[in-house]
Amino acid sequence: MPKRLVVVGGGAGGPSAAAKAKRVNPDLEVTILEGGEHVSFSA
């Protein structure tokens, strides 16, 4: 059973934390919860 991470907040910090967690553990299942209309991202 893979480990799961739930990130609350889609501002700059949430996706950054999710990306770092995936770099540390690529098998991690990450879900980002955002109450607003948009999630922050960078290309």
Backbone as JSON Lines, residues from 0, in Angstrom:
{"i":0,"aa":"M","n":[0.84,-1.17,0.0],"ca":[0.0,0.0,0.0],"c":[0.9,1.25,0.0]}
{"i":1,"aa":"P","n":[0.76,2.12,-1.02],"ca":[1.6,3.31,-1.08],"c":[1.22,4.32,-0.01]}
{"i":2,"aa":"K","n":[2.19,5.11,0.39],"ca":[1.92,6.17,1.35],"c":[1.23,7.31,0.63]}
{"i":3,"aa":"R","n":[0.43,8.07,1.38],"ca":[-0.34,9.18,0.81],"c":[-0.04,10.46,1.56]}
{"i":4,"aa":"L","n":[-0.08,11.56,0.83],"ca":[0.11,12.88,1.41],"c":[-1.02,13.77,0.92]}
{"i":5,"aa":"V","n":[-1.68,14.45,1.84],"ca":[-2.71,15.43,1.48],"c":[-2.16,16.8,1.84]}
{"i":6,"aa":"V","n":[-2.09,17.68,0.84],"ca":[-1.63,19.04,1.03],"c":[-2.87,19.94,0.99]}
{"i":7,"aa":"V","n":[-3.05,20.72,2.04],"ca":[-4.19,21.63,2.11],"c":[-3.69,23.02,1.72]}
{"i":8,"aa":"G","n":[-4.2,23.52,0.61],"ca":[-3.83,24.85,0.13],"c":[-3.13,24.78,-1.2]}
{"i":9,"aa":"G","n":[-3.63,25.54,-2.16],"ca":[-3.06,25.54,-3.5],"c":[-2.29,26.8,-3.82]}
{"i":10,"aa":"G","n":[-1.92,27.58,-2.78],"ca":[-1.08,28.76,-3.0],"c":[0.32,28.31,-3.35]}
{"i":11,"aa":"A","n":[1.27,29.21,-3.26],"ca":[2.64,28.89,-3.66],"c":[3.26,27.78,-2.81]}
{"i":12,"aa":"G","n":[2.95,27.74,-1.52],"ca":[3.56,26.75,-0.63],"c":[3.07,25.33,-0.83]}
{"i":13,"aa":"G","n":[1.78,25.15,-1.12],"ca":[1.21,23.82,-1.25],"c":[1.81,23.0,-2.38]}
{"i":14,"aa":"P","n":[1.77,23.51,-3.62],"ca":[2.37,22.76,-4.72],"c":[3.88,22.58,-4.57]}
{"i":15,"aa":"S","n":[4.56,23.55,-3.96],"ca":[6.0,23.41,-3.73],"c":[6.27,22.25,-2.78]}
{"i":16,"aa":"A","n":[5.48,22.15,-1.72],"ca":[5.64,21.06,-0.76],"c":[5.32,19.72,-1.42]}
{"i":17,"aa":"A","n":[4.29,19.69,-2.25],"ca":[3.92,18.46,-2.95],"c":[5.02,18.02,-3.9]}
{"i":18,"aa":"A","n":[5.61,18.96,-4.63],"ca":[6.68,18.63,-5.58],"c":[7.91,18.11,-4.84]}
{"i":19,"aa":"K","n":[8.26,18.74,-3.73],"ca":[9.41,18.29,-2.94],"c":[9.18,16.89,-2.4]}
{"i":20,"aa":"A","n":[7.97,16.63,-1.91],"ca":[7.64,15.31,-1.38],"c":[7.76,14.24,-2.47]}
{"i":21,"aa":"K","n":[7.32,14.55,-3.7],"ca":[7.42,13.59,-4.8],"c":[8.87,13.36,-5.22]}
{"i":22,"aa":"R","n":[9.72,14.4,-5.12],"ca":[11.14,14.23,-5.43],"c":[11.81,13.31,-4.4]}
{"i":23,"aa":"V","n":[11.42,13.47,-3.15],"ca":[11.99,12.65,-2.08],"c":[11.48,11.22,-2.17]}
{"i":24,"aa":"N","n":[10.19,11.05,-2.47],"ca":[9.58,9.71,-2.55],"c":[8.67,9.65,-3.78]}
{"i":25,"aa":"P","n":[9.19,9.22,-4.94],"ca":[8.39,9.19,-6.17],"c":[7.16,8.29,-6.11]}
{"i":26,"aa":"D","n":[7.12,7.33,-5.18],"ca":[5.98,6.43,-5.08],"c":[4.83,7.01,-4.27]}
{"i":27,"aa":"L","n":[5.03,8.19,-3.68],"ca":[4.03,8.82,-2.83],"c":[2.82,9.27,-3.65]}
{"i":28,"aa":"E","n":[1.63,9.03,-3.12],"ca":[0.4,9.54,-3.75],"c":[0.1,10.89,-3.12]}
{"i":29,"aa":"V","n":[0.08,11.94,-3.93],"ca":[-0.11,13.3,-3.42],"c":[-1.45,13.86,-3.92]}
{"i":30,"aa":"T","n":[-2.22,14.43,-3.0],"ca":[-3.47,15.1,-3.33],"c":[-3.38,16.52,-2.78]}
{"i":31,"aa":"I","n":[-3.72,17.51,-3.62],"ca":[-3.74,18.9,-3.18],"c":[-5.2,19.35,-3.11]}
{"i":32,"aa":"L","n":[-5.59,19.87,-1.94],"ca":[-6.94,20.39,-1.75],"c":[-6.9,21.9,-1.76]}
{"i":33,"aa":"E","n":[-7.73,22.52,-2.59],"ca":[-7.79,23.97,-2.7],"c":[-9.25,24.38,-2.75]}
{"i":34,"aa":"G","n":[-9.64,25.28,-1.88],"ca":[-11.03,25.72,-1.81],"c":[-11.38,26.74,-2.87]}
{"i":35,"aa":"G","n":[-10.38,27.41,-3.41],"ca":[-10.63,28.43,-4.42],"c":[-10.71,27.87,-5.82]}
{"i":36,"aa":"E","n":[-10.73,28.77,-6.76],"ca":[-10.91,28.39,-8.17],"c":[-9.6,27.98,-8.84]}
{"i":37,"aa":"H","n":[-8.46,28.49,-8.35],"ca":[-7.18,28.29,-9.04],"c":[-6.14,27.69,-8.09]}
{"i":38,"aa":"V","n":[-5.23,26.92,-8.68],"ca":[-4.08,26.38,-7.96],"c":[-2.83,27.01,-8.56]}
{"i":39,"aa":"S","n":[-1.92,27.45,-7.71],"ca":[-0.69,28.08,-8.16],"c":[0.22,27.05,-8.84]}
{"i":40,"aa":"F","n":[0.92,27.46,-9.9],"ca":[1.89,26.59,-10.55],"c":[2.91,27.43,-11.28]}
{"i":41,"aa":"S","n":[4.0,26.81,-11.66],"ca":[5.03,27.48,-12.42],"c":[5.55,26.54,-13.49]}
{"i":42,"aa":"A","n":[5.87,27.08,-14.63],"ca":[6.35,26.24,-15.73],"c":[7.85,26.23,-15.83]}
